[in-house]
Amino acid sequence: MPPVNALYREFKAQGLEVLLIDFRESPDTVRRVVRERGYVAPVLLDESGDVTGRLYGVWGPPTIYIVDRAGRLVGRVVGPRDWSTPAAKTFVRELLR
């Protein structure tokens, strides 16, 4: 998640919002992991996994939903991605315009 942290830090002032959602883990575990890994974006917890799995079809991390400024879902990415590449940054800049 270091590339997501860096992307969030770089584009937050321009309106990028990142919400990390953890599911099927205890609040204590999530707090410890967030602290150890240095996550900077807000972390939401779906302890049972019901919302994440049943409503959004997420059964394994990482799954990324990309929502534009109008609230429209414009993309879904399953699996890790390198958000530090020039192409990724261009994509985010275009979404923020």
N, C-alpha and C positions, 0 to 999 in steps of 0.2 A: 503494500500500500504506500510506500514512499512516493511513487509517482503521483498518486492521487492527492497525497498531502501537499506536494509541491504545486500541483495544478491548482488546487484549492487556494493555496496562499497567493499564487500569482494572479488569479482571476477573480478572487472574492470581491475586491473593490469595484470590479466592473459588473458585478451582479451574479457571478457564478455561485450557485448553492450546491452543496454536496451533503447528502445525508447518508450516513453509513447505518445499515440495519443489520443487527445481529439476531439470529434466531436459534431457538432450541438450546440456549445456554442460560445459566443462572446470572443474575445481576452482578454477583461478586466476581464471577469469572470474566464477565464483559469488562467491568471496571479495571480489573488487573491487566487484561490484555490491552485495553486502550492506553493505560498508563505505561506499560512496558514497551509498546510499539510506537508511542508518541503520536497517536491519531489527533488531528487538529479539528476535523469536521465533527459536527454533532453526531452522536451515535444513538440510534433508537433501538429498543429491545422488543422483540416479539418472542417472549420466553417459550410459548407453546409451539410456535411455528405456524399457527393456524392462518393468520393473516398473510404472512409471507408466502406460504405454500399454497393454500387453497385459493386465495383471491388473486395472487400475482404469479403463481406458477414457478416460484423460486424454490428449488430443492437443494441447491449447492452453490456456495459462493465461489467466485464473485459473479453476481449478475447485476448489470447496470442498466437502468432505465434512463433514457435521455428525454427530458421534457423541455420544450421551448418556453419562451417568455409568456406565450398565450396559454400555457398549461396543456399543450398538445403533446402526446407521446410521439416522438419522432425517431426513436430508435431503442433497440434492446441489444445488449451485448452480453454474451455468456462466456465466462472464462477470463483469465487475466489478459490485460492489454498494457502496452507501454504508453502511458499518457504523457511521456516526456518528449515524444518525437515532434518534429516540426509539423507533420500532417495532423497529429492530434491537437496541437495548439491552434492550428489554423481552423480546424473543425470547431473548437470551442469559441474562438473569436467570432466565427460566422454565426454561431448560435446566439451569442451575446449582442450582436448588432441589432 
